[in-house]
Amino acid sequence: MARFKNFSQWKGRWPHWRADGETYYVSFRHRRPLEPEEQQTLFRALLIGTRRLEVVVLAVFPDRTECLGRPIADDEGYEAELSDEIEKAKRRAVKAIVKRSGERFPPFGSESFDRIMRDEMELQTYFEAIIERPEREGWTTEAEEYEWLFVADSPDSSPERN
């Protein structure tokens, strides 16, 4: 574990692992399949609403959401907390979805699975698994056709922020 900079781990609030300058895999399940407009709401909230997270790949599937991203450091060098960025975006999406659907409870839970990518090979494995899922599941014939999939071309290709 010595290779990670400023590494820590704890129980309770996620991420359960933390290290500066690392790429994280984050995933959370949906309590029910999301409708297309709900997927769009969550997708936009996570892609545009996470101001201090560099999104490498983001996919909102009907049954779960998956993301690879890197927290961005501020001017003083402090990295954003991954959980703060993701949870704020999820809360915004929940508010809009619940208002539209009239449900009592959000369609996805607050608990997320997180993992620090150990090396480039692991990062590539997770990356490929995410982008290949729409084809594997038969939702599209090409991954590029899946509407709620974002793949950064380069670190500088992050979406326009509001």
N, C-alpha and C positions, 0 to 999 in steps of 0.2 A: 504494500500500500504506500510505500515511500515515494512512488512516482507522482502521486497526485499532490498538487499545491494546495495548502490550507485545507486538508481533508478532515472531515468530521462525520460522525454518524450518531444517530439517536433514535429513540422510540417516540412515538407520538406523531406530531405534525410532520407531514412529508415536505420535502424529500427526506428520506431516511438516511441518505448519503449526500454529502455535499463536498465539492471541490471546485476551486477556482479554475476558470479557463477550460472547462470540459463540456462535451456535448452530452445531453441527456436524452433518453427515450422516455416519453410519458404516454401513458395509456389509461383510459377509463371506459368502463362499460356503461351502456345505456340500459335503463330499467325496462324499456320497451323500444321497439324499432322506431327510429325517428322518421317523420314525414319529410319529403324533399324541402319544404320551406323551413322546417326546423333544422335540418342539416345545414342549409344556407345560413341561417341565423347564427348557429354555433361556429360554423366555418369562418364567417366574417369576424365574429367576436374574438376568436383565437388568432386569426391571421393579422387583423388590423388593430385589435384592441390590446395586444401585448407589446407595448412600446419598448420594453427593455429585454426583449427576447428575440434573438436572431433565429428565425424559423428556417430550418434546412429542408424539412418535408413535413407536411400536415395533411392528414386524411380524416375526413368525417364519414364513417361508414354508418349504415343504419343501426348496427348493434354496438359499435364502439368507436372511439376516437383515438388516433395514434399520432404522435408528433416526435420529431427529432429537432432539438433546438439548443441554443447556447445562450445563457444569460449574458447581457451586455453590461459592461462596467460603466459607471458614471464618470464625471470629470475628475473625481477624487480617487478613482480606482476601485470603488466598492461595486461588486457585482450585484445585480438584482437577485432577489430571492425567487427561484423558479416557481415555488408554490404560490407566492403572492401574485405573480404575473398570470399564471394559468387560472387560479381560483377567481381572480377579478373578472377575467374574460368569461369564465363559466357562469358566474353570478349574473353578469349582464345578459348572457344568452338565456339563462333560466327565467329571468324576469320577463323578457320578451315572449318566450315560448309559453309560459304559464298564463300570461295575460291574454295571448291569442287563443289558447286551447281551453282555458277555464279550469284546468286541472288543479287539484289541491297540492300535489307534490311534483317536484321537478322530474323530468324524464331520465335524468342521470344523477348518480350519487356524487358526493363531494370527495370520496376517496379515490385517489389516483395511484397507479403503479408507476414507479420511476426507477430508472437504472442509468448509471454512468457508463458510457461507452468506454470499454477498456482499451481498445486499439482500433486501428483502421479496418481490420478484418471484421470485427464485430459490428462496427458502424455500417459497413457495406452490407452485411447480412441483414440487419434490421431495416436498412434503407430499401433493399431489394424486396424484402417481405412486405413492406408497406405499399410500395408502388405496384407490385405484382398482384395484390389481392383483388382489385376490381376484375381483372381478367380471370383469375382463379375461380372466383365466385360466379362468373358469368354475367356480371353487371354491364361490362363493356367488352369490346374486342381489342381495344388498345387502351393502355393505362392513361394516355394523354386525353382520352375522351371522357374520363370520369370527372364529373363537374366539381366535386368537393375534394380535389387532390391538388396540393400546391407543392411544387418542387423548385427549390432555388437553383438557378443556373450557376451562381457563384455567390460568395459571401456578400457581395455588394448588390445582389439582385433582390433584396428584401422589398416587400410591397410598399407602396406609398402610404405613409402614416398620416393620420388626421391630426 
